[in-house]
Amino acid sequence: MTKLMQKVAIMEPANPVKSTGIIHGKSSGILNWNDIAYPSFYRTYRELLSNFWIPQEVNMGPDTKSIMELSDEELRAYKLTIGLLATLDTPQARLIHGVSEYVSDDSVHAIAAIIAQQEVVHNESYSYALSTLFSFEEQKEIFDDARRHPTIIARNERIMQAYDDFIQNPTEEKLVRVIVYSLILEGIFFYSGFAFFYNLARQQKMNATAQIISFINRDELVHGKFMSELLRAILGENPNLNDEALTEFIETEFQEAVESEIAWSNEVLDGIVGIDLDEMHTYIKYRANKMLKMLGIDPIYPDALENGMPWIKAFVDNFDETKTDFFEARNRSYEKVDADNEFDEL
């Protein structure tokens, strides 16, 4: 039976500066990056900072012309995908804050604060993009459709229920499980949507939106990497939580997530020029295998060990590559804009 967790004190000066544990540890609440239990967390912190961006740096003006070139299927997918992404990023920021209240390592608190801030920026970016392209009533309709769409509700339900369950009754086991669900959200649930926007960009459509998506994607890669490191650290400190039942849970939930993402891609991306659904299915399974590997778990999809859509690599960094993306590699400049995009009218 796992322990019920208690919120950590904001400051306990009698405790050591270096936390004695990620959970159930003693910590002063004073962060010294030169004296932390997991030095790799500082590298993550620096990587998150280096990714800093705001949506107003991207001029959405060209997309106001490009959107006229979209087919009916592409326009429908654009709206649905933006709505879906908003349903994922908004609660993720709240969950990160909720989890950090029960973590006793101050370096994790600091990283969680940045991740939550980035999720807020991601969510703002969807509103920012839509403000240029659609009327206010159309924007509201896109967000309303997202919260009522049966497929979106069904695919998000398991994760959101687990998030709420942890917040209401936080235990060690539930903490581990919400981190697993965060990995699923960060590493699988975004990716058919990302691929859709990149597919438009490689046809020279909606490049500004795809630029924003590439920034979001870059952030999510780091978020997913950190969540896997955090989970491994918690399990290393608390081996009682690392049992066969957890491995079975992870594999089952990843399979469920892959099926949900495939169902979504079949519904939204069917008929989109440049998207082969079989390749998309392989790509989604490949993403699952990659996230499982980060947790030290063998692939569950032996037919998807390679990226089925390698052209995606041109649009966003991998973990160990230099900070450049498809748009920067093509010397594509962007402008700082604000009122020109009429975002402040919202």
C-alpha positions as CSV (number, residue, x, y, z in Angstrom):
1,M,0.0,0.0,0.0
2,T,1.5,3.3,-1.0
3,K,1.8,6.3,1.2
4,L,-0.6,9.3,1.2
5,M,1.5,12.3,0.2
6,Q,1.6,15.6,2.0
7,K,2.2,19.0,0.5
8,V,5.8,20.2,1.1
9,A,6.4,23.3,3.3
10,I,7.4,26.4,1.4
11,M,10.5,26.8,3.6
12,E,12.1,24.8,6.4
13,P,15.5,26.5,7.1
14,A,16.4,23.7,9.6
15,N,16.5,21.2,6.7
16,P,19.5,20.8,4.3
17,V,19.7,22.8,1.1
18,K,20.3,19.7,-0.9
19,S,17.1,17.6,-0.8
20,T,17.3,14.2,0.8
21,G,14.7,12.8,-1.7
22,I,12.4,13.8,-4.6
23,I,9.4,12.7,-2.5
24,H,9.1,12.4,1.2
25,G,12.5,14.1,1.5
26,K,13.8,17.0,3.7
27,S,14.7,20.2,2.0
28,S,15.1,23.8,3.2
29,G,13.2,25.3,0.3
30,I,16.3,27.2,-0.7
31,L,17.6,26.2,-4.1
32,N,21.4,26.1,-4.8
33,W,21.9,24.8,-8.3
34,N,25.5,23.9,-7.4
35,D,24.3,21.5,-4.7
36,I,21.4,19.4,-6.1
37,A,20.9,15.6,-6.0
38,Y,20.5,15.3,-9.8
39,P,22.9,17.5,-11.7
40,S,21.2,16.6,-15.0
41,F,18.2,18.5,-13.9
42,Y,20.3,21.7,-14.1
43,R,21.0,20.9,-17.8
44,T,17.3,20.5,-18.3
45,Y,16.6,23.8,-16.7
46,R,19.2,25.5,-19.0
47,E,17.7,23.8,-22.0
48,L,14.2,25.0,-21.1
49,L,15.5,28.5,-20.7
50,S,17.3,28.4,-24.1
51,N,14.0,27.5,-25.7
52,F,12.3,30.8,-24.5
53,W,9.9,32.3,-27.1
54,I,6.6,34.1,-27.3
55,P,4.0,33.8,-30.1
56,Q,4.1,37.5,-30.9
57,E,7.6,36.9,-32.4
58,V,6.0,35.2,-35.3
59,N,4.2,37.3,-37.9
60,M,1.0,35.6,-38.8
61,G,0.3,37.9,-41.7
62,P,1.3,35.5,-44.4
63,D,-1.1,32.9,-43.2
64,T,-4.0,35.2,-43.8
65,K,-3.4,34.7,-47.5
66,S,-2.3,31.1,-47.2
67,I,-5.5,30.0,-45.5
68,M,-7.4,30.9,-48.6
69,E,-5.4,28.1,-50.4
70,L,-6.5,25.4,-47.9
71,S,-8.9,22.7,-49.1
72,D,-12.1,22.1,-47.1
73,E,-10.5,19.1,-45.5
74,E,-7.4,21.0,-44.5
75,L,-9.4,23.9,-43.1
76,R,-11.5,21.5,-41.0
77,A,-8.4,19.7,-39.8
78,Y,-6.7,23.0,-39.0
79,K,-9.6,24.1,-36.7
80,L,-10.0,20.7,-35.0
81,T,-6.3,20.3,-34.4
82,I,-5.9,23.7,-32.8
83,G,-8.9,22.9,-30.6
84,L,-7.4,19.6,-29.6
85,L,-4.0,21.0,-28.7
86,A,-5.7,23.6,-26.5
87,T,-7.4,20.8,-24.6
88,L,-4.1,19.2,-23.9
89,D,-1.9,22.2,-23.0
90,T,-4.3,24.0,-20.7
91,P,-4.8,21.3,-18.1
92,Q,-1.1,20.3,-18.3
93,A,0.0,23.6,-16.8
94,R,-2.4,23.1,-13.9
95,L,-1.2,19.5,-13.4
96,I,2.5,20.5,-13.3
97,H,1.7,23.0,-10.5
98,G,-0.3,20.4,-8.6
99,V,2.4,17.7,-8.8
100,S,5.2,20.1,-7.7
101,E,3.4,20.8,-4.4
102,Y,4.2,17.2,-3.3
103,V,7.8,17.1,-4.5
104,S,10.5,17.8,-2.0
105,D,13.3,18.5,-4.4
106,D,13.6,22.3,-5.1
107,S,15.3,21.8,-8.5
108,V,12.1,19.9,-9.6
109,H,10.0,22.8,-8.4
110,A,12.0,25.3,-10.5
111,I,11.8,23.1,-13.6
112,A,8.1,22.6,-13.1
113,A,7.6,26.3,-12.9
114,I,9.2,26.8,-16.3
115,I,7.3,23.9,-17.9
116,A,4.0,25.3,-16.6
117,Q,4.9,28.7,-18.0
118,Q,5.7,27.2,-21.4
119,E,2.4,25.3,-21.4
120,V,0.6,28.7,-20.8
121,V,2.6,30.2,-23.7
122,H,1.6,27.2,-25.9
123,N,-2.1,27.8,-25.1
124,E,-1.7,31.5,-25.8
125,S,-0.2,30.8,-29.1
126,Y,-3.3,29.0,-30.3
127,S,-5.4,32.1,-29.5
128,Y,-2.8,34.3,-31.1
129,A,-2.8,32.4,-34.3
130,L,-6.6,32.1,-34.5
131,S,-7.0,35.9,-33.8
132,T,-5.4,36.6,-37.2
133,L,-7.3,34.1,-39.2
134,F,-10.8,33.9,-37.8
135,S,-13.5,36.2,-36.5
136,F,-14.1,36.3,-32.7
137,E,-17.2,34.2,-33.1
138,E,-15.3,31.6,-35.2
139,Q,-12.6,31.5,-32.6
140,K,-15.1,30.8,-29.8
141,E,-16.7,28.1,-32.0
142,I,-13.4,26.3,-32.4
143,F,-12.8,26.2,-28.7
144,D,-16.4,25.2,-28.0
145,D,-16.2,22.4,-30.6
146,A,-13.0,21.1,-28.9
147,R,-14.6,20.8,-25.5
148,R,-17.7,19.1,-26.9
149,H,-16.1,16.9,-29.5
150,P,-16.8,13.2,-28.6
151,T,-13.5,11.9,-29.8
152,I,-11.5,14.5,-28.0
153,I,-13.5,13.9,-24.8
154,A,-13.0,10.1,-25.0
155,R,-9.2,10.3,-25.7
156,N,-8.6,12.8,-22.9
157,E,-10.9,11.2,-20.3
158,R,-8.4,8.7,-18.9
159,I,-5.7,11.2,-18.4
160,M,-7.8,13.9,-16.9
161,Q,-9.5,11.5,-14.5
162,A,-6.1,10.3,-13.3
163,Y,-5.0,14.0,-12.9
164,D,-8.1,14.8,-10.8
165,D,-7.7,11.6,-8.8
166,F,-4.2,12.5,-7.8
167,I,-5.0,16.1,-6.8
168,Q,-7.9,14.9,-4.7
169,N,-6.2,11.9,-3.1
170,P,-2.4,12.1,-3.7
171,T,-0.5,8.9,-3.1
172,E,2.9,7.7,-4.3
173,E,1.3,5.3,-6.8
174,K,-0.9,8.0,-8.2
175,L,2.0,10.4,-8.6
176,V,3.9,7.8,-10.6
177,R,0.8,7.2,-12.8
178,V,0.2,10.9,-13.5
179,I,3.8,11.2,-14.6
180,V,3.3,8.3,-17.0
181,Y,0.2,10.0,-18.3
182,S,2.1,13.2,-18.7
183,L,4.6,11.3,-20.8
184,I,1.8,10.0,-23.0
185,L,0.4,13.5,-23.4
186,E,3.8,15.1,-24.1
187,G,5.1,12.3,-26.2
188,I,2.2,10.8,-28.2
189,F,-1.0,12.9,-28.1
190,F,0.4,16.0,-29.7
191,Y,2.2,14.3,-32.6
192,S,-0.3,13.6,-35.3
193,G,-1.4,17.3,-34.9
194,F,2.2,18.4,-35.2
195,A,2.6,16.3,-38.3
196,F,-0.5,17.8,-39.9
197,F,0.9,21.4,-39.6
198,Y,4.3,20.3,-40.9
199,N,2.7,18.6,-43.8
200,L,1.0,21.9,-44.7
201,A,4.4,23.7,-44.4
202,R,6.2,21.3,-46.7
203,Q,3.5,22.3,-49.3
204,Q,4.3,26.0,-48.6
205,K,1.0,26.5,-46.7
206,M,0.5,28.1,-43.3
207,N,4.2,28.5,-42.6
208,A,3.7,30.9,-39.8
209,T,1.4,28.5,-37.9
210,A,3.9,25.7,-38.5
211,Q,6.7,27.9,-37.1
212,I,4.7,28.3,-33.9
213,I,4.1,24.5,-33.8
214,S,7.8,23.8,-34.3
215,F,8.5,26.0,-31.2
216,I,5.9,24.1,-29.2
217,N,7.2,20.8,-30.4
218,R,10.7,21.7,-29.3
219,D,9.4,22.5,-25.9
220,E,7.4,19.3,-25.6
221,L,10.5,17.2,-26.5
222,V,12.3,18.6,-23.5
223,H,9.2,18.2,-21.2
224,G,8.9,14.6,-22.2
225,K,12.6,14.0,-21.6
226,F,12.4,15.6,-18.1
227,M,9.3,13.6,-17.2
228,S,11.1,10.4,-18.0
229,E,14.1,11.4,-15.9
230,L,11.9,12.4,-13.0
231,L,10.0,9.1,-13.1
232,R,13.3,7.1,-13.2
233,A,14.6,9.1,-10.3
234,I,11.5,8.6,-8.2
235,L,11.5,4.8,-8.9
236,G,15.3,4.6,-8.2
237,E,14.7,6.2,-4.8
238,N,11.6,4.2,-4.1
239,P,12.1,0.7,-5.6
240,N,8.9,-0.5,-3.9
241,L,7.0,1.5,-6.5
242,N,8.9,-0.2,-9.4
243,D,7.2,-3.5,-9.8
244,E,5.8,-5.7,-12.5
245,A,2.3,-4.1,-12.1
246,L,3.8,-0.7,-13.0
247,T,5.4,-2.0,-16.2
248,E,2.1,-3.7,-17.2
249,F,0.3,-0.4,-16.4
250,I,2.7,1.6,-18.6
251,E,2.5,-0.8,-21.5
252,T,-1.3,-1.0,-21.3
253,E,-1.7,2.8,-21.1
254,F,0.7,3.4,-24.0
255,Q,-1.3,0.9,-26.1
256,E,-4.5,2.7,-25.2
257,A,-3.0,6.0,-26.1
258,V,-1.7,4.8,-29.5
259,E,-5.2,3.4,-30.3
260,S,-6.7,6.8,-29.4
261,E,-4.2,8.8,-31.4
262,I,-4.7,6.5,-34.4
263,A,-8.5,6.8,-34.1
264,W,-8.1,10.6,-34.0
265,S,-5.8,10.7,-37.1
266,N,-8.2,8.5,-39.0
267,E,-11.1,10.9,-38.2
268,V,-9.3,14.2,-38.8
269,L,-6.6,13.5,-41.4
270,D,-8.3,11.2,-43.8
271,G,-8.2,12.8,-47.3
272,I,-5.4,15.3,-46.4
273,V,-3.1,15.6,-49.3
274,G,0.4,14.5,-48.3
275,I,-0.7,12.4,-45.3
276,D,-0.6,8.6,-45.7
277,L,-2.6,7.2,-42.8
278,D,-0.7,4.0,-42.7
279,E,2.6,6.0,-42.4
280,M,0.9,8.1,-39.7
281,H,-0.1,5.0,-37.7
282,T,3.5,3.7,-37.9
283,Y,4.8,7.1,-36.8
284,I,2.5,7.2,-33.7
285,K,3.7,3.7,-32.7
286,Y,7.2,4.8,-33.3
287,R,6.7,7.7,-30.9
288,A,5.3,5.2,-28.3
289,N,8.3,3.0,-28.7
290,K,10.7,6.0,-28.3
291,M,9.0,7.1,-25.1
292,L,9.1,3.6,-23.7
293,K,12.8,3.3,-24.4
294,M,13.3,6.5,-22.4
295,L,11.8,4.6,-19.4
296,G,13.9,1.5,-20.1
297,I,11.0,-0.6,-21.4
298,D,11.3,-2.7,-24.5
299,P,9.3,-1.6,-27.6
300,I,5.8,-2.9,-27.8
301,Y,5.5,-2.3,-31.6
302,P,8.3,-4.3,-33.3
303,D,7.0,-3.1,-36.7
304,A,7.5,0.5,-35.8
305,L,11.2,0.8,-34.8
306,E,11.9,3.4,-37.4
307,N,10.2,6.7,-38.1
308,G,7.6,6.1,-40.8
309,M,7.6,9.8,-41.7
310,P,11.3,10.8,-41.6
311,W,10.6,14.2,-43.3
312,I,9.3,15.4,-40.0
313,K,12.9,15.6,-38.7
314,A,13.5,18.6,-40.8
315,F,11.0,20.7,-38.8
316,V,12.1,20.2,-35.2
317,D,15.2,19.3,-33.2
318,N,15.9,15.9,-31.7
319,F,17.2,15.8,-28.1
320,D,20.9,15.8,-28.9
321,E,21.0,18.0,-32.0
322,T,21.9,21.7,-32.2
323,K,19.2,24.3,-31.7
324,T,18.0,24.7,-35.3
325,D,14.8,23.8,-37.0
326,F,13.4,23.6,-40.5
327,F,12.5,27.3,-40.7
328,E,15.8,28.5,-39.3
329,A,17.8,26.2,-41.5
330,R,16.1,27.8,-44.5
331,N,17.0,31.3,-43.2
332,R,13.4,32.0,-42.7
333,S,13.1,35.2,-40.6
334,Y,10.2,36.2,-38.5
335,E,9.2,39.6,-37.1
336,K,8.1,40.7,-33.7
337,V,4.6,41.8,-34.0
338,D,1.8,42.7,-31.6
339,A,-1.2,44.9,-32.5
340,D,-0.7,44.2,-36.2
341,N,-2.1,40.7,-35.6
342,E,-5.0,42.2,-33.6
343,F,-4.5,39.7,-30.8
344,D,-5.2,42.4,-28.2
345,E,-8.8,42.6,-29.5
346,L,-9.4,39.4,-27.6
